[in-house]
Amino acid sequence: MQTIYKDTQNNFSIFAKRNNHTPPQLHTYLECVYMLEGTLAIGQEQELYPMKKGDFAVIFPETIHHYQVFSEECSRAIYFMIAPEKAGSFAEVFRQYLPTDPVIPAERLHADVRHALSALRNAHGVPYQRDLFYGYLLVILARIMPELTLRERAASESSDLIYQTVSYISQNFKEEISLGKMASALGVSPYALSRIFSSTFRTNLNGYLNGIRLNYARNLLENTDLPVTEIAMESGFSSLRTFNRVCREQLRMTPRDYRKRVREE
């Protein structure tokens, strides 16, 4: 992963990386994706939206989504992670609405967006860098928002069991989670939760948890120098052995080999 800009104090980051499969997840920030090469599919609710080179996608905060890579060709994109309160007047829109289709095709993407992205990738070390980044960010949002068709968020969405399940795991995946413990916290039966995982996520609780933890661990492997053992613990794995096993199953390599490959690329 190539970090282009990161401002942890103000909850904004932009980076380029290879696209990967990710399990269903949600978070509190706005996520934008600009495709550099290859193809990608974004899952939002029950639909998959394909992306190709030059396309731009917007995932609103508190929206369940996932990513799928179906081709063997290299797939890379620029990602933005933006706290809604840093998005000016658009913050209220993010709270009340959702896009019916999160993808803006390349042919409809305003030239200002591509110009701003190019400028951001070459803005290291310039005076007033933070102000420059936020200025370009607002230009991008101002050009992409009119291209989205919005619908009001349903009042029942946050009370939906699938939403509650994903939200609970997103907040607690670093801790030990059992089906019984989560069912008790959500006020449902373990059987109801088990059906969610098998019918919606096509896996069991452990399989889903391992996917979420591995996705978090990959970001640490790509973007920090933390020891692999520390990353395993920080990501919620019970042991380094489990972390190694999950990496081999899903990535076909060890965590150390994954870090080495990413840095060589």
Secondary structure as the mmCIF struct_conf table of DSSP 4:
data_model
#
loop_
_struct_conf.conf_type_id
_struct_conf.id
_struct_conf.beg_label_comp_id
_struct_conf.beg_label_asym_id
_struct_conf.beg_label_seq_id
_struct_conf.end_label_comp_id
_struct_conf.end_label_asym_id
_struct_conf.end_label_seq_id
STRN STRN1 GLN A 2 ASP A 7
TURN_TY1_P TURN_TY1_P1 THR A 8 ASN A 11
STRN STRN2 PHE A 12 ARG A 18
STRN STRN3 THR A 22 GLN A 25
BEND BEND1 THR A 28 TYR A 29
STRN STRN4 LEU A 30 GLU A 37
BEND BEND2 GLY A 38 GLY A 38
STRN STRN5 LEU A 40 GLN A 44
TURN_TY1_P TURN_TY1_P2 GLU A 45 GLN A 46
STRN STRN6 GLU A 47 MET A 51
TURN_TY1_P TURN_TY1_P3 LYS A 53 GLY A 54
STRN STRN7 PHE A 56 ILE A 59
TURN_TY1_P TURN_TY1_P4 PRO A 61 GLU A 62
STRN STRN8 HIS A 65 GLN A 68
BEND BEND3 SER A 71 GLU A 73
STRN STRN9 ARG A 76 ILE A 82
HELX_RH_3T_P HELX_RH_3T_P1 PRO A 84 LYS A 86
BEND BEND4 ALA A 87 ALA A 87
HELX_RH_3T_P HELX_RH_3T_P2 GLY A 88 PHE A 90
HELX_RH_AL_P HELX_RH_AL_P1 ALA A 91 GLN A 96
STRN STRN10 TYR A 97 PRO A 99
BEND BEND5 THR A 100 ASP A 101
STRN STRN11 VAL A 103 ILE A 104
HELX_RH_3T_P HELX_RH_3T_P3 ALA A 106 ARG A 108
BEND BEND6 LEU A 109 LEU A 109
HELX_RH_AL_P HELX_RH_AL_P2 ALA A 111 ARG A 121
TURN_TY1_P TURN_TY1_P5 ASN A 122 ASN A 122
TURN_TY1_P TURN_TY1_P6 HIS A 124 GLY A 125
TURN_TY1_P TURN_TY1_P7 PRO A 127 TYR A 128
HELX_RH_AL_P HELX_RH_AL_P3 GLN A 129 ILE A 144
HELX_RH_3T_P HELX_RH_3T_P4 MET A 145 GLU A 147
STRN STRN12 LEU A 150 GLU A 152
HELX_LH_PP_P HELX_LH_PP_P1 ARG A 153 ALA A 154
TURN_TY1_P TURN_TY1_P8 ALA A 155 SER A 156
HELX_RH_3T_P HELX_RH_3T_P5 GLU A 157 SER A 159
HELX_RH_AL_P HELX_RH_AL_P4 LEU A 161 ASN A 172
TURN_TY1_P TURN_TY1_P9 PHE A 173 LYS A 174
BEND BEND7 GLU A 175 GLU A 175
HELX_RH_AL_P HELX_RH_AL_P5 LEU A 179 LEU A 186
TURN_TY1_P TURN_TY1_P10 GLY A 187 GLY A 187
BEND BEND8 VAL A 188 VAL A 188
HELX_RH_AL_P HELX_RH_AL_P6 PRO A 190 SER A 199
TURN_TY1_P TURN_TY1_P11 THR A 200 THR A 200
BEND BEND9 PHE A 201 THR A 203
HELX_RH_AL_P HELX_RH_AL_P7 LEU A 205 ASN A 223
HELX_RH_AL_P HELX_RH_AL_P8 VAL A 228 GLU A 234
TURN_TY1_P TURN_TY1_P12 SER A 235 GLY A 236
BEND BEND10 SER A 238 SER A 238
HELX_RH_AL_P HELX_RH_AL_P9 LEU A 240 LEU A 251
BEND BEND11 ARG A 252 MET A 253
HELX_RH_AL_P HELX_RH_AL_P10 PRO A 255 GLU A 264
#
